[in-house]
Amino acid sequence: MKRRLTALLAYSVFWLIFFYFARLFFLVIHSKEASGLSLEILAGTFTHGIKLDISATAYILVIPLLASTLSVWIKGDWFRHFTRCYTWILLLISSVIIAGDARLYSYWGFRVDYTVLFYLKTPQEAAASVTTMMIVVFCLTVISVTVLFGFLYNRLIDRMFSKSEEIRNRLPVTVLLLLLFASLIIPIRGGLGVAPKNAVPCI
């Protein structure tokens, strides 16, 4: 059980590092605008943004925690393979969002949100301003980020799920994992208050 919890903790840290990188990546891409901000404001994008990162990580942990609970009763190495595929898919989706957000901010002046849905209604107009070079750079960015963190996951985290110790007291372990699953509501909401989580813009 200790090994299982350690693996889940390491998995959480992995995603926190990924979101930290995403924040840093955005600031580097828009270094011209960021250079005009004070050190306090730049540091604040990380200190205030950590709540959002923890919340996003908690969302990601929902499915692995449920799958981990099932793996207590269903033997085999399926949980490791499932988590690996799940992680790579999320990395790809997240990389698309990161690259798209960084690029579109240059034109829109604000971060990607539901507004992008309005542009999807007129894809021909949206594509009119897209050049071949922009598409190439976007694809290379998505592939690079996905492969980089996918490689780190395979090297550092994946093996931690490879050897699950024999669990004798399955019922207590199941209850503990379900309690952990239920407790995810706290970081997802950002706290115990009425509306504790607030989005803080990077720039």
Salt bridges, closest charged atoms under 4 A:
GLU33 OE1 - HIS30 ND1 3.99
ASP53 OD1 - ARG23 NH2 2.60
ASP77 OD2 - ARG80 NH1 3.75
ASP77 OD2 - HIS81 NE2 3.63
ASP101 OD2 - ARG111 NH2 2.44
ASP158 OD2 - ARG80 NH2 2.81
ASP158 OD1 - ARG84 NE 3.26
